[in-house]
Structure formats: structure tokens, C-alpha cells
Amino acid sequence: MKILKNPENVIFDTENPEKIEINSEVIKNLIPLHHSTNVTDCDFLSEHFKSKDEIKHPIFNRFGESYFYCLSI
């Protein structure tokens, strides 16, 4: 699943957690991540984007100020 993080406008992929894409296009009809899963955004992202060597994955930077959207399932 690809996940768009706003306001940074960055795309993350649950299949490849190390891959980060900068999104330069406007995407319409976004589906909030919590509408696509049965758990909270934090729980879902924690499951797919693990810390390495005690360093948090970049998806968690400014977590409280961010919005997450599901781009594909």
C-alpha cells in the first residue's frame, strides 16, 4: 500500500519501507488512512515502518502535525 503524508507531500510504501518519493502532483479524492484500516494511523504505521537501531522511521517525523492518506491497497 502506498501512503501519502501531508503536508510534506511525501509518499511511503508499506512493501518497501525504505523507499520515499516526493510527490509533485495534486491528488484528488484522497482516502484518509484510518478509513482504509481497522486500527489507528499510529498502530498501522508502527506495524509497517519499524525503527532501525533505535532511530524512528521518517514517516513519524512531525507525526502530530501530519495527515495520512491511502493511495493504493
Stockholm file with secondary structure:
# STOCKHOLM 1.0

chainA/1-73         MKILKNPENVIFDTENPEKIEINSEVIKNLIPLHHSTNVTDCDFLSEHFKSKDEIKHPIFNRFGESYFYCLSI
#=GR chainA/1-73 SS CEEEEETTTEEEETTEEEEEEECCSCCCSCEEGGGTSSSCHHHHHHHHSCCBTTBCCGGGTTGGGCEEEEEEC
#=GC SS_cons        CEEEEETTTEEEETTEEEEEEECCSCCCSCEEGGGTSSSCHHHHHHHHSCCBTTBCCGGGTTGGGCEEEEEEC
//
